[in-house]
Amino acid sequence: MSSSLAKGTLVIIIGEAVLQDRLMQLLKKLEASGYTISPAQGAGSHGRRMGDIAGYNTNIAVKTIVTTERSNQLLEELKPLQATYALIAFRQTVEGLFD
């Protein structure tokens, strides 16, 4: 890739929709410059998650691009939520057109 592209760490969080406000507050606290939230469907260790009733048993996918250090903080802050909620998070290094 071209060295003129910005570099960052893409963090993707997939979890229960009831976490949306808490996740947005966490991203604000960590000074993430932005995020994208989308509805998500799928299946995993917590069973099939179809979101057939609005706001109940639904999942969201939250995507944000941050520094590696902030991604470390974000993932650490998410760990306690896994005890109560269906939630996974992962990250990868990315290059692209973002600030």
FIKOL-784315 format. One record per residue (C-alpha): residue number from 1; z, y, x. Coordinates in steps of 0.001 Angstrom, whole numbers. Example, Ala and Ser with C-alpha at 12.3 -4.5 7.8 and 13.67 -1.06 7.14 Angstrom:
! residues 2
NODE   num         z         y         x
NODE     1      7800     -4500     12300
NODE     2      7140     -1060     13670
END
This chain:
! residues 99
NODE   num         z         y         x
NODE     1         0         0         0
NODE     2      -521      3565      1021
NODE     3      2346      5329      2772
NODE     4      1800      8331       487
NODE     5      3310      6416     -2437
NODE     6      6979      6801     -3353
NODE     7      9284      3838     -2674
NODE     8     12222      2755     -4796
NODE     9     14052      -146     -6364
NODE    10     13051     -1190     -9874
NODE    11     16019     -2541    -11840
NODE    12     15342     -4398    -15070
NODE    13     18235     -5123    -17406
NODE    14     17756     -7413    -20399
NODE    15     20691     -7499    -22759
NODE    16     21989     -7162    -26257
NODE    17     20912     -4020    -28097
NODE    18     24561     -3109    -28760
NODE    19     24772     -2250    -25041
NODE    20     22142       491    -25253
NODE    21     24505      3477    -25390
NODE    22     26752      2033    -22685
NODE    23     23740      1387    -20425
NODE    24     22390      4902    -20953
NODE    25     25811      6363    -20065
NODE    26     25952      4203    -16941
NODE    27     22493      5334    -15830
NODE    28     23491      8951    -16400
NODE    29     26696      8433    -14392
NODE    30     24662      6958    -11538
NODE    31     22247      9898    -11781
NODE    32     19156      7805    -12471
NODE    33     16257     10215    -12901
NODE    34     14921      8270    -15886
NODE    35     14641      4971    -17689
NODE    36     12539      3122    -20252
NODE    37     14003      1066    -23097
NODE    38     11935     -1495    -25012
NODE    39     12765     -4165    -27593
NODE    40     12796     -7647    -26052
NODE    41     12450    -11170    -27439
NODE    42     12817    -14484    -25697
NODE    43     14976    -17489    -25017
NODE    44     17458    -18374    -22317
NODE    45     20909    -19761    -21698
NODE    46     22278    -17780    -24669
NODE    47     19695    -19317    -26991
NODE    48     16663    -17890    -28717
NODE    49     16842    -14130    -29323
NODE    50     14329    -13097    -31950
NODE    51     15854     -9935    -33359
NODE    52     15046    -10931    -36901
NODE    53     17650     -8579    -38402
NODE    54     17393     -4975    -37220
NODE    55     20279     -4116    -34915
NODE    56     21765     -7615    -34997
NODE    57     21179    -10304    -32414
NODE    58     18453     -8202    -30804
NODE    59     17758     -7616    -27142
NODE    60     16481     -4648    -25199
NODE    61     14885     -4327    -21782
NODE    62     15916     -1299    -19743
NODE    63     13851      -351    -16696
NODE    64     14773      2259    -14113
NODE    65     13695      3081    -10569
NODE    66     16528      4112     -8256
NODE    67     17500      3955     -4595
NODE    68     18686       653     -3155
NODE    69     22218      2046     -2959
NODE    70     22203      3026     -6629
NODE    71     20789      -360     -7587
NODE    72     23755     -1974     -5788
NODE    73     26152       216     -7791
NODE    74     24338      -492    -11042
NODE    75     24373     -4258    -10582
NODE    76     28082     -4205     -9685
NODE    77     28876     -2156    -12803
NODE    78     26948     -4652    -14968
NODE    79     28779     -7778    -13747
NODE    80     31819     -7392    -16056
NODE    81     29573     -7101    -19123
NODE    82     28275    -10641    -18614
NODE    83     31632    -12059    -19708
NODE    84     31121    -10694    -23229
NODE    85     27393    -10080    -23697
NODE    86     24106    -11855    -23128
NODE    87     22803     -9889    -20145
NODE    88     20669    -10433    -17071
NODE    89     19562     -7920    -14478
NODE    90     17290     -8121    -11481
NODE    91     15628     -5795     -9009
NODE    92     12668     -5535     -6722
NODE    93     11306     -3028     -4238
NODE    94      8371     -1044     -5620
NODE    95      5906      1603     -4493
NODE    96      4070      3900     -6838
NODE    97      3668      7292     -8440
NODE    98      7195      8333     -9390
NODE    99      9862     10704     -8189
END
